[in-house]
Amino acid sequence: MVETKKLQIKTKGNCDVINITEEVSEAISQSAIRNGAVTVFNVGSTAGITTTEYEPGLVNYDLEALFERIAPQSIRYEHEETWHDDNGHSHARATLLGPSLNVPVIDGQMTLGTWQQIILIDFDTRGRTRTVICQVIGE
């Protein structure tokens, strides 16, 4: 059995880190699936999804500093030359993080650790409403 739900997540852009664990958990609860997996997928190429401990130091400083070291906003990107925009770093960062996450579901619950949450990071240079697909597969 497969059940799909679209989430609409409002973001601020510029490395905005949003905890979407509750929304994904709700999508699982609303499905008839008790055992299987949930795939969480960001639609678009300037944001990504992963898991981490959603705590202020990491969310408000460390993740942004990490991505700034790996794919700095201030350097030249060919993408910007091609499209005449300012978000080459956003595409590079999203590529590194990846657009999706797969989490096992057992007895209707995600198998996340105590301090593990699902996060969406919007790397683009402006806020927007992101579409995140939650697809629950199982029985």
GUGUPA-117737 format. One record per atom (N, C-alpha, C, O, CB): x, z, y; residue in three letters. Coordinates in steps of 0.05 Angstrom, whole numbers, padded with zeros to 5 digits, always signed. Glycine has a CB too. Layout:
REM residues N
XZYAla ...
//
This chain:
REM residues 139
+00017+00000-00023Met +00000+00000+00000Met +00018+00000+00025Met +00039+00013+00025Met -00019+00024+00000Met +00009-00014+00045Val +00024-00016+00071Val +00004-00010+00094Val -00017-00022+00095Val +00037-00043+00074Val +00012+00007+00112Glu -00004+00012+00136Glu +00015+00011+00160Glu +00037+00021+00160Glu -00018+00040+00134Glu +00005-00002+00181Thr +00021-00007+00205Thr +00007+00004+00230Thr -00017+00000+00233Thr +00027-00037+00208Thr +00023+00016+00247Lys +00013+00026+00272Lys +00033+00019+00294Lys +00057+00021+00290Lys +00008+00057+00272Lys +00022+00009+00317Lys +00039+00003+00340Lys +00038+00027+00359Lys +00017+00036+00367Lys +00030-00023+00354Lys +00062+00036+00367Leu +00064+00057+00388Leu +00072+00044+00414Leu +00088+00026+00414Leu +00084+00079+00379Leu +00061+00054+00436Gln +00069+00045+00463Gln +00083+00068+00476Gln +00071+00089+00481Gln +00044+00035+00480Gln +00109+00065+00482Ile +00125+00086+00492Ile +00135+00079+00520Ile +00149+00058+00523Ile +00150+00092+00474Ile +00128+00094+00540Lys +00137+00089+00568Lys +00165+00101+00571Lys +00171+00123+00563Lys +00117+00102+00588Lys +00183+00084+00583Thr +00211+00092+00587Thr +00219+00089+00616Thr +00205+00077+00632Thr +00229+00075+00569Thr +00242+00101+00622Lys +00253+00099+00649Lys +00277+00080+00650Lys +00286+00073+00671Lys +00262+00126+00659Lys +00286+00071+00626Gly +00310+00053+00625Gly +00335+00069+00630Gly +00334+00094+00632Gly +00308+00031+00645Gly +00358+00055+00632Asn +00384+00068+00638Asn +00391+00091+00620Asn +00397+00113+00629Asn +00383+00078+00667Asn +00390+00086+00594Cys +00397+00105+00573Cys +00377+00128+00571Cys +00385+00151+00566Cys +00425+00116+00578Cys +00352+00122+00575Asp +00331+00141+00572Asp +00327+00147+00542Asp +00322+00129+00526Asp +00304+00131+00584Asp +00330+00173+00535Val +00328+00181+00507Val +00301+00195+00503Val +00295+00215+00516Val +00351+00201+00499Val +00285+00185+00485Ile +00257+00195+00481Ile +00253+00203+00452Ile +00259+00187+00434Ile +00236+00173+00489Ile +00244+00227+00448Asn +00238+00238+00422Asn +00211+00227+00413Asn +00191+00233+00425Asn +00238+00269+00421Asn +00210+00210+00393Ile +00185+00199+00383Ile +00177+00209+00356Ile +00160+00198+00342Ile +00188+00168+00382Ile +00189+00231+00347Thr +00184+00243+00321Thr +00154+00249+00317Thr +00142+00243+00297Thr +00200+00268+00317Thr +00142+00261+00337Glu +00114+00269+00335Glu +00096+00245+00332Glu +00077+00246+00316Glu +00106+00285+00360Glu +00101+00224+00347Glu +00085+00200+00345Glu +00087+00186+00318Glu +00067+00177+00307Glu +00093+00180+00367Glu +00112+00186+00307Val +00116+00174+00280Val +00102+00191+00259Val +00089+00181+00241Val +00146+00171+00274Val +00105+00218+00261Ser +00092+00236+00243Ser +00062+00232+00243Ser +00049+00233+00222Ser +00099+00265+00249Ser +00050+00228+00267Glu +00022+00224+00270Glu +00013+00198+00256Glu -00008+00196+00244Glu +00014+00223+00300Glu +00030+00177+00259Ala +00024+00152+00245Ala +00023+00155+00215Ala +00006+00143+00201Ala +00045+00130+00253Ala +00041+00172+00204Ile +00041+00177+00176Ile +00016+00193+00168Ile +00003+00187+00148Ile +00066+00193+00167Ile +00009+00213+00184Ser -00014+00230+00178Ser -00040+00214+00178Ser -00058+00219+00163Ser -00017+00253+00199Ser -00042+00194+00196Gln -00065+00177+00198Gln -00067+00156+00175Gln -00088+00144+00171Gln -00066+00163+00224Gln -00045+00153+00160Ser -00046+00134+00138Ser -00055+00148+00113Ser -00056+00173+00112Ser -00018+00121+00134Ser -00061+00133+00093Ala -00069+00144+00067Ala -00045+00147+00048Ala -00048+00156+00025Ala -00090+00125+00053Ala -00022+00141+00058Ile +00003+00142+00042Ile +00015+00170+00042Ile +00019+00182+00063Ile +00023+00121+00052Ile +00020+00180+00018Arg +00031+00207+00015Arg +00061+00206+00007Arg +00076+00224+00014Arg +00016+00223-00006Arg +00069+00185-00008Asn +00096+00182-00017Asn +00105+00154-00014Asn +00091+00135-00022Asn +00098+00191-00047Asn +00129+00150-00002Gly +00140+00124+00003Gly +00161+00125+00025Gly +00180+00141+00023Gly +00117+00104+00011Gly +00157+00109+00045Ala +00177+00108+00067Ala +00163+00098+00093Ala +00143+00084+00091Ala +00201+00090+00061Ala +00174+00106+00116Val +00165+00096+00141Val +00188+00081+00154Val +00210+00091+00156Val +00154+00118+00160Val +00183+00057+00162Thr +00202+00041+00178Thr +00193+00043+00207Thr +00170+00038+00213Thr +00204+00012+00168Thr +00212+00050+00224Val +00206+00052+00253Val +00223+00031+00266Val +00248+00031+00264Val +00213+00081+00264Val +00210+00011+00280Phe +00224-00012+00290Phe +00217-00016+00320Phe +00194-00018+00327Phe +00217-00037+00274Phe +00238-00018+00337Asn +00234-00025+00365Asn +00232-00055+00368Asn +00249-00070+00358Asn +00257-00013+00382Asn +00211-00064+00382Val +00208-00093+00388Val +00223-00098+00414Val +00215-00088+00435Val +00178-00101+00390Val +00244-00114+00413Gly +00260-00120+00437Gly +00289-00116+00432Gly +00297-00104+00412Gly +00251-00102+00460Gly +00306-00126+00450Ser +00334-00127+00445Ser +00351-00110+00464Ser +00375-00114+00466Ser +00344-00155+00446Ser +00338-00091+00478Thr +00354-00074+00497Thr +00348-00045+00492Thr +00353-00028+00510Thr +00348-00082+00525Thr +00338-00038+00469Ala +00333-00010+00461Ala +00338-00007+00432Ala +00339-00027+00417Ala +00303-00001+00468Ala +00342+00017+00423Gly +00348+00022+00395Gly +00336+00048+00385Gly +00326+00064+00401Gly +00378+00022+00390Gly +00337+00053+00359Ile +00325+00076+00346Ile +00345+00088+00327Ile +00359+00074+00313Ile +00298+00069+00332Ile +00346+00115+00327Thr +00363+00130+00308Thr +00352+00158+00305Thr +00330+00164+00315Thr +00392+00130+00317Thr +00367+00175+00291Thr +00360+00204+00290Thr +00383+00220+00301Thr +00406+00212+00300Thr +00354+00212+00260Thr +00376+00243+00313Thr +00396+00261+00323Thr +00383+00288+00328Thr +00358+00291+00325Thr +00410+00251+00348Thr +00398+00308+00336Glu +00387+00333+00345Glu +00380+00329+00375Glu +00397+00324+00391Glu +00407+00357+00341Glu +00354+00331+00381Tyr +00345+00326+00408Tyr +00349+00352+00424Tyr +00331+00369+00426Tyr +00314+00317+00409Tyr +00372+00355+00436Glu +00379+00378+00452Glu +00390+00370+00478Glu +00402+00348+00480Glu +00398+00397+00437Glu +00388+00386+00499Pro +00394+00377+00527Pro +00422+00366+00531Pro +00425+00345+00544Pro +00391+00399+00545Pro +00443+00378+00520Gly +00470+00368+00524Gly +00474+00340+00513Gly +00486+00323+00526Gly +00490+00387+00511Gly +00464+00336+00489Leu +00466+00309+00477Leu +00448+00289+00491Leu +00457+00267+00497Leu +00458+00311+00447Leu +00423+00296+00496Val +00404+00278+00508Val +00410+00272+00537Val +00408+00248+00546Val +00376+00290+00506Val +00418+00292+00553Asn +00422+00288+00581Asn +00450+00280+00589Asn +00455+00272+00612Asn +00415+00313+00596Asn +00469+00282+00571Tyr +00497+00275+00579Tyr +00512+00260+00557Tyr +00521+00237+00562Tyr +00512+00300+00585Tyr +00514+00271+00533Asp +00533+00261+00513Asp +00527+00232+00504Asp +00545+00216+00502Asp +00532+00279+00489Asp +00502+00226+00499Leu +00496+00199+00489Leu +00502+00178+00510Leu +00513+00157+00504Leu +00466+00197+00481Leu +00494+00183+00535Glu +00499+00164+00557Glu +00529+00161+00560Glu +00539+00138+00564Glu +00486+00174+00583Glu +00544+00183+00560Ala +00574+00182+00562Ala +00586+00166+00539Ala +00605+00151+00544Ala +00586+00210+00564Ala +00576+00170+00515Leu +00586+00155+00492Leu +00582+00125+00495Leu +00601+00110+00492Leu +00571+00165+00467Leu +00558+00117+00503Phe +00553+00088+00505Phe +00567+00077+00530Phe +00575+00053+00529Phe +00523+00083+00508Phe +00572+00092+00550Glu +00587+00083+00573Glu +00616+00077+00565Glu +00629+00059+00576Glu +00586+00103+00597Glu +00627+00094+00547Arg +00655+00089+00538Arg +00656+00065+00520Arg +00676+00050+00521Arg +00665+00114+00523Arg +00636+00060+00504Ile +00637+00038+00484Ile +00630+00012+00497Ile +00643-00008+00492Ile +00617+00044+00461Ile +00608+00011+00513Ala +00599-00014+00526Ala +00593-00007+00556Ala +00569-00004+00563Ala +00574-00025+00511Ala +00613-00006+00572Pro +00610+00002+00600Pro +00591-00017+00616Pro +00592-00041+00611Pro +00637+00003+00614Pro +00576-00006+00633Gln +00558-00022+00650Gln +00573-00038+00670Gln +00564-00060+00678Gln +00538-00004+00664Gln +00597-00028+00678Ser +00611-00040+00701Ser +00628-00065+00694Ser +00638-00078+00712Ser +00629-00020+00713Ser +00631-00072+00668Ile +00647-00095+00662Ile +00631-00120+00661Ile +00606-00119+00661Ile +00662-00090+00635Ile +00644-00143+00660Arg +00631-00169+00660Arg +00621-00176+00632Arg +00636-00172+00612Arg +00650-00191+00670Arg +00597-00186+00630Tyr +00585-00195+00604Tyr +00576-00224+00607Tyr +00564-00231+00627Tyr +00561-00177+00596Tyr +00583-00240+00588Glu +00575-00268+00588Glu +00545-00271+00589Glu +00534-00290+00601Glu +00586-00283+00564Glu +00531-00252+00577His +00501-00253+00578His +00491-00254+00606His +00473-00269+00612His +00490-00228+00564His +00504-00239+00624Glu +00495-00239+00652Glu +00501-00265+00666Glu +00486-00273+00684Glu +00509-00216+00667Glu +00523-00278+00658Glu +00529-00305+00669Glu +00508-00325+00660Glu +00500-00343+00676Glu +00557-00313+00661Glu +00500-00323+00635Thr +00480-00341+00624Thr +00453-00338+00637Thr +00440-00358+00644Thr +00478-00338+00594Thr +00444-00313+00639Trp +00416-00308+00648Trp +00414-00298+00676Trp +00392-00295+00687Trp +00404-00287+00630Trp +00436-00294+00690His +00437-00285+00718His +00421-00259+00721His +00405-00256+00739His +00425-00306+00736His +00427-00240+00703Asp +00414-00214+00705Asp +00436-00192+00703Asp +00460-00198+00706Asp +00394-00210+00682Asp +00428-00168+00699Asp +00447-00145+00701Asp +00447-00128+00676Asp +00455-00105+00678Asp +00441-00129+00725Asp +00438-00138+00653Asn +00435-00120+00630Asn +00451-00128+00606Asn +00442-00123+00583Asn +00406-00119+00623Asn +00473-00141+00609Gly +00491-00148+00587Gly +00498-00123+00570Gly +00498-00124+00546Gly +00516-00162+00596Gly +00505-00102+00584His +00512-00077+00570His +00489-00066+00554His +00493-00054+00533His +00521-00055+00591His +00464-00070+00563Ser +00440-00061+00549Ser +00438-00074+00522Ser +00432-00061+00502Ser +00415-00066+00566Ser +00443-00100+00521His +00442-00115+00496His +00464-00106+00477His +00460-00103+00453His +00443-00146+00501His +00488-00102+00488Ala +00511-00094+00471Ala +00505-00066+00459Ala +00510-00062+00436Ala +00537-00093+00488Ala +00495-00048+00476Arg +00490-00021+00466Arg +00468-00021+00445Arg +00470-00007+00425Arg +00482-00003+00489Arg +00447-00036+00450Ala +00424-00037+00431Ala +00434-00049+00404Ala +00425-00041+00383Ala +00401-00053+00442Ala +00452-00069+00406Thr +00462-00081+00381Thr +00478-00060+00365Thr +00476-00060+00341Thr +00480-00105+00388Thr +00493-00044+00379Leu +00509-00023+00365Leu +00491-00002+00351Leu +00496+00006+00329Leu +00528-00009+00384Leu +00470+00006+00365Leu +00452+00027+00355Leu +00434+00016+00333Leu +00430+00029+00312Leu +00435+00039+00377Leu +00423-00008+00337Gly +00405-00020+00318Gly +00376-00015+00325Gly +00369+00005+00338Gly +00410-00010+00290Gly +00358-00033+00317Pro +00330-00032+00325Pro +00312-00015+00307Pro +00289-00011+00314Pro +00319-00059+00327Pro +00322-00006+00284Ser +00303+00007+00266Ser +00315+00030+00250Ser +00340+00034+00249Ser +00293-00014+00247Ser +00297+00044+00237Leu +00305+00067+00221Leu +00285+00068+00198Leu +00261+00063+00201Leu +00305+00094+00237Leu +00294+00076+00174Asn +00277+00079+00151Asn +00279+00108+00141Asn +00301+00118+00136Asn +00284+00059+00128Asn +00256+00122+00138Val +00256+00150+00131Val +00238+00154+00106Val +00215+00145+00107Val +00247+00168+00154Val +00248+00166+00085Pro +00231+00172+00062Pro +00208+00191+00070Pro +00211+00208+00087Pro +00247+00185+00039Pro +00185+00186+00057Val +00161+00203+00061Val +00154+00216+00034Val +00150+00201+00014Val +00137+00187+00073Val +00153+00242+00033Ile +00146+00257+00009Ile +00123+00276+00016Ile +00125+00292+00034Ile +00171+00272-00003Ile +00102+00274+00000Asp +00078+00291+00004Asp +00068+00289+00033Asp +00060+00309+00045Asp +00084+00320-00003Asp +00069+00265+00044Gly +00058+00260+00071Gly +00076+00269+00094Gly +00067+00268+00117Gly +00032+00273+00073Gly +00100+00277+00088Gln +00119+00287+00109Gln +00145+00271+00108Gln +00155+00264+00087Gln +00124+00317+00105Gln +00156+00266+00132Met +00183+00254+00133Met +00203+00274+00123Met +00200+00298+00127Met +00189+00244+00162Met +00224+00264+00110Thr +00245+00281+00100Thr +00268+00284+00120Thr +00291+00279+00114Thr +00256+00270+00073Thr +00261+00294+00144Leu +00281+00299+00165Leu +00292+00327+00162Leu +00278+00345+00153Leu +00268+00294+00193Leu +00317+00331+00170Gly +00329+00357+00170Gly +00316+00374+00192Gly +00302+00364+00209Gly +00359+00355+00174Gly +00322+00400+00191Thr +00311+00419+00210Thr +00314+00411+00239Thr +00296+00414+00255Thr +00323+00446+00205Thr +00338+00402+00246Trp +00344+00395+00274Trp +00345+00365+00278Trp +00356+00356+00298Trp +00371+00407+00282Trp +00334+00349+00260Gln +00336+00320+00262Gln +00310+00308+00273Gln +00288+00312+00261Gln +00342+00308+00234Gln +00312+00294+00295Gln +00289+00281+00306Gln +00294+00251+00308Gln +00317+00242+00308Gln +00282+00292+00334Gln +00272+00235+00310Ile +00274+00206+00313Ile +00274+00201+00343Ile +00256+00210+00358Ile +00251+00191+00298Ile +00294+00186+00353Ile +00295+00180+00381Ile +00296+00150+00386Ile +00307+00134+00371Ile +00320+00193+00394Ile +00284+00142+00409Leu +00286+00116+00420Leu +00304+00118+00444Leu +00300+00135+00461Leu +00257+00104+00427Leu +00324+00100+00447Ile +00340+00099+00470Ile +00336+00072+00484Ile +00341+00051+00472Ile +00370+00104+00464Ile +00327+00073+00509Asp +00323+00049+00524Asp +00347+00045+00542Asp +00353+00060+00560Asp +00297+00050+00542Asp +00362+00024+00536Phe +00387+00018+00551Phe +00383-00001+00574Phe +00402-00005+00590Phe +00407+00006+00532Phe +00359-00013+00577Asp +00356-00033+00598Asp +00358-00020+00626Asp +00358+00004+00629Asp +00328-00046+00595Asp +00360-00037+00646Thr +00365-00028+00674Thr +00339-00021+00689Thr +00340-00015+00712Thr +00380-00049+00689Thr +00317-00022+00675Arg +00292-00014+00687Arg +00273-00003+00666Arg +00276-00008+00642Arg +00278-00039+00701Arg +00254+00013+00675Gly +00235+00025+00657Gly +00215+00004+00647Gly +00212-00017+00660Gly +00220+00048+00670Gly +00202+00010+00626Arg +00182-00009+00615Arg +00165+00006+00594Arg +00170+00030+00589Arg +00195-00034+00603Arg +00146-00007+00583Thr +00131+00004+00560Thr +00141-00010+00536Thr +00139-00035+00533Thr +00100+00000+00564Thr +00153+00005+00518Arg +00164-00006+00493Arg +00144-00005+00471Arg +00128+00013+00469Arg +00189+00010+00485Arg +00144-00026+00454Thr +00128-00026+00430Thr +00145-00019+00406Thr +00166-00031+00401Thr +00114-00054+00426Thr +00137+00002+00392Val +00151+00011+00368Val +00131+00009+00345Val +00109+00020+00346Val +00161+00041+00371Val +00139-00005+00324Ile +00123-00009+00301Ile +00130+00012+00280Ile +00153+00016+00274Ile +00127-00038+00289Ile +00109+00026+00270Cys +00113+00045+00248Cys +00098+00033+00224Cys +00074+00030+00224Cys +00101+00073+00256Cys +00114+00026+00204Gln +00102+00014+00180Gln +00107+00033+00157Gln +00130+00038+00149Gln +00114-00014+00174Gln +00085+00045+00146Val +00087+00064+00124Val +00081+00048+00099Val +00060+00035+00096Val +00067+00088+00129Val +00099+00051+00080Ile +00097+00036+00054Ile +00098+00056+00032Ile +00116+00073+00031Ile +00119+00014+00052Ile +00080+00054+00013Gly +00081+00072-00010Gly +00054+00074-00023Gly +00038+00056-00024Gly +00091+00099-00002Gly +00050+00098-00034Glu +00024+00103-00049Glu +00012+00129-00040Glu -00009+00137-00050Glu +00029+00104-00079Glu 
//
